[in-house]
Amino acid sequence: MKKALAAILLLLTMVSCKETNINVDSPVPKYTVNLTVNIMIDAPILDTQGGYFVIKEPRKYGEYLGFGGIVIFHGFDGKFYAYDLCCPYECKREICIEPSMAGIATCPECGSEYDIGFGSGQATKLPSKYPLRRYTTVVSGYNIRVTN
């Protein structure tokens, strides 16, 4: 009886283990990120959940924006998330995802969609199977600092 129970548990364990892409790293190249945005001055839209701020060109010396630029999103959980604008399926600097206040970012070239509303950056619509490259955000008062 104990051997049968052990065999059943082993079988269930083997069946429940399947490969997922949750921890798959984005193929977008790792470039330096160093950016500070003041919500009140630079991006008042970030004061609203679902608001986003896109920046593709450095505004001052010492500002670094990753590979394709940065989007900062005010998540539906109240947190701020930052992603590289480069679509990980296309992996070309000039092809940028287009965020929406619905928490979805869409690649205009391949049609892939990504969840940016809750911080996962995961692909929700094919062909991409990779997540967006996500960056670290630290909030201090009205300033959001983005780094990698």
C-alpha positions in Angstrom: 0.0 0.0 0.0 2.8 2.4 0.9 4.6 1.6 -2.4 1.5 2.3 -4.4 0.9 5.6 -2.6 4.6 6.6 -3.2 4.3 5.7 -6.9 1.1 7.8 -7.2 2.8 10.8 -5.5 5.8 10.4 -7.8 3.6 10.3 -10.9 1.6 13.4 -9.8 4.9 15.3 -9.1 6.2 14.4 -12.6 3.0 15.4 -14.3 2.7 18.7 -12.5 6.3 19.7 -13.4 6.2 21.4 -16.7 8.4 24.0 -18.3 7.2 27.6 -18.2 8.8 30.8 -19.4 8.2 32.9 -16.3 11.9 33.2 -15.5 13.1 33.5 -19.0 15.3 36.6 -19.4 14.5 39.1 -22.1 16.8 39.0 -25.1 16.9 42.8 -25.2 20.5 43.8 -24.8 21.5 45.1 -21.3 22.4 48.8 -21.6 22.9 51.2 -18.7 19.8 52.8 -17.2 20.0 55.9 -15.1 16.9 58.2 -15.1 15.1 60.4 -12.6 11.6 61.7 -13.3 9.7 64.2 -11.2 6.0 63.3 -11.3 4.8 66.9 -10.7 7.1 68.6 -13.2 8.1 66.0 -15.9 5.1 63.6 -16.0 1.9 64.6 -14.1 0.1 61.7 -15.9 2.0 59.3 -13.6 0.0 60.6 -10.7 -2.9 58.5 -12.0 -3.0 54.7 -12.0 -2.7 53.6 -15.6 -0.7 56.6 -16.5 2.6 56.2 -18.4 5.5 58.3 -19.4 7.7 57.5 -22.4 11.2 58.8 -22.9 13.3 57.9 -25.9 16.1 60.5 -25.8 18.2 61.6 -22.9 17.2 65.0 -21.6 20.4 65.8 -19.8 24.0 64.7 -19.4 24.3 61.4 -17.4 20.8 60.2 -18.3 20.9 56.7 -19.8 17.8 55.0 -21.2 18.6 51.4 -21.9 18.5 49.9 -25.4 15.3 51.4 -26.9 14.2 54.0 -24.4 12.1 53.7 -21.2 8.4 53.6 -20.3 7.4 54.2 -16.7 3.9 52.9 -15.9 1.8 53.6 -12.8 0.6 50.1 -12.0 -2.9 49.1 -11.0 -1.4 47.9 -7.7 -0.1 51.4 -7.0 3.5 50.6 -7.8 5.6 52.1 -10.5 7.2 49.9 -13.2 9.8 50.7 -15.8 10.5 48.7 -19.0 12.7 49.0 -22.0 10.7 50.2 -25.1 12.3 47.6 -27.3 10.1 44.6 -28.3 12.0 41.5 -27.2 10.6 39.6 -30.2 11.9 42.1 -32.8 15.0 43.1 -30.7 15.6 46.3 -32.8 16.2 49.6 -31.2 13.9 51.4 -33.7 10.9 49.2 -33.1 9.3 50.4 -29.8 6.3 49.0 -27.9 3.3 51.3 -27.6 1.9 51.4 -24.0 -1.7 52.1 -23.2 -3.6 53.1 -20.0 -5.2 49.7 -20.0 -1.9 48.2 -18.8 -1.1 46.6 -22.2 1.9 47.4 -24.4 1.7 46.4 -28.1 4.5 46.0 -30.6 3.4 47.7 -33.9 5.6 45.4 -35.9 4.9 41.9 -34.8 1.6 42.5 -32.8 2.9 41.0 -29.6 1.2 42.3 -26.4 2.7 42.6 -23.0 1.3 43.0 -19.5 2.7 46.2 -18.0 -0.2 46.9 -15.5 0.9 44.6 -12.8 4.7 44.6 -13.3 5.2 41.2 -15.0 6.1 42.5 -18.5 5.1 39.0 -19.7 3.9 38.4 -23.3 0.2 37.9 -23.3 -0.2 37.6 -27.1 2.1 35.8 -29.5 4.4 35.7 -31.4 6.7 36.8 -28.5 7.4 34.4 -25.7 9.9 36.7 -23.9 9.1 39.3 -21.3 10.0 43.0 -21.6 13.2 44.0 -20.0 12.2 45.5 -16.7 14.2 48.0 -14.7 14.3 48.9 -11.0 12.2 51.8 -9.8 12.7 53.6 -6.5 10.2 56.3 -5.4 11.2 59.2 -3.1 8.6 61.9 -2.7 7.6 62.9 -6.2 10.8 61.5 -7.8 11.0 58.1 -9.5 14.5 56.8 -10.0 15.0 54.1 -12.7 18.1 52.0 -12.8 19.3 48.6 -13.7 
